[in-house]
């Protein structure tokens, strides 16, 4: 019986390099993953609203509604369900 190993003798070059450099494979992956940068872009309209009194007032109103349980009410939940249904149904 002739045993050739897994994958017909193919050895992943990244594993060989990691072994030679005395790094773990997970370190190799982590170092490559750190090169990806996320990006957030705000529209000019959003930039204009940032920090305005209207923005602060609206935020206070939403916080108050959350604390009072307004968004958990049957009426609000039914409106959300209706809008989702209309969007799905077309």
C-alpha positions in Angstrom: 0.0 0.0 0.0 1.3 3.4 -1.0 0.3 6.4 1.1 0.9 9.7 -0.6 -0.6 12.0 2.1 -3.5 14.5 1.9 -4.2 16.5 -1.2 -1.9 14.3 -3.4 1.2 15.7 -1.8 0.2 19.4 -2.2 1.5 21.7 0.6 0.1 25.1 1.0 3.0 27.6 0.5 1.6 29.9 3.1 2.0 27.2 5.7 5.6 26.6 4.6 6.4 30.3 4.9 4.7 30.5 8.3 6.7 27.6 9.5 10.0 29.0 8.1 9.3 32.4 9.7 8.3 30.8 13.0 4.8 32.4 12.8 1.6 30.7 13.4 -0.9 30.5 10.5 -3.4 32.6 12.5 -0.9 35.4 12.9 -0.3 35.4 9.1 -4.1 35.7 8.5 -4.4 38.4 11.2 -1.6 40.5 9.8 -3.2 40.4 6.3 -6.7 41.1 7.7 -5.5 44.3 9.4 -4.8 45.9 6.1 -8.5 46.2 5.3 -9.9 49.6 6.3 -13.6 50.4 6.7 -14.9 53.7 5.4 -17.9 55.8 6.3 -19.1 58.6 4.0 -21.7 61.2 5.1 -23.8 63.1 2.6 -23.5 66.8 2.5 -27.1 67.0 3.9 -26.1 64.8 6.9 -23.0 66.9 7.5 -25.1 70.1 7.6 -27.5 68.5 10.2 -24.8 67.3 12.5 -24.8 69.1 15.7 -27.7 71.5 14.9 -30.4 72.3 17.3 -32.9 70.3 15.2 -30.6 67.3 15.5 -30.4 67.6 19.3 -34.1 68.1 19.7 -35.0 65.1 17.5 -32.5 63.0 19.5 -34.1 64.0 22.8 -37.6 63.2 21.4 -36.5 59.7 20.2 -34.8 59.0 23.6 -38.0 60.1 25.4 -40.1 57.8 23.2 -37.8 54.8 23.8 -37.8 55.3 27.5 -41.6 55.6 27.6 -42.1 52.4 25.6 -43.7 54.2 22.7 -42.0 52.0 20.0 -43.2 48.8 21.7 -46.8 49.9 21.5 -49.3 47.8 19.4 -50.0 50.8 17.1 -46.3 51.4 16.2 -45.6 47.7 15.7 -48.7 47.4 13.4 -47.4 50.4 11.3 -44.0 48.8 10.9 -45.5 45.5 9.9 -47.8 47.2 7.4 -44.9 49.1 5.8 -42.7 45.9 5.6 -45.7 44.0 4.0 -46.2 46.8 1.4 -42.5 46.8 0.6 -42.4 43.1 0.1 -45.7 42.8 -1.7 -44.8 45.6 -4.1 
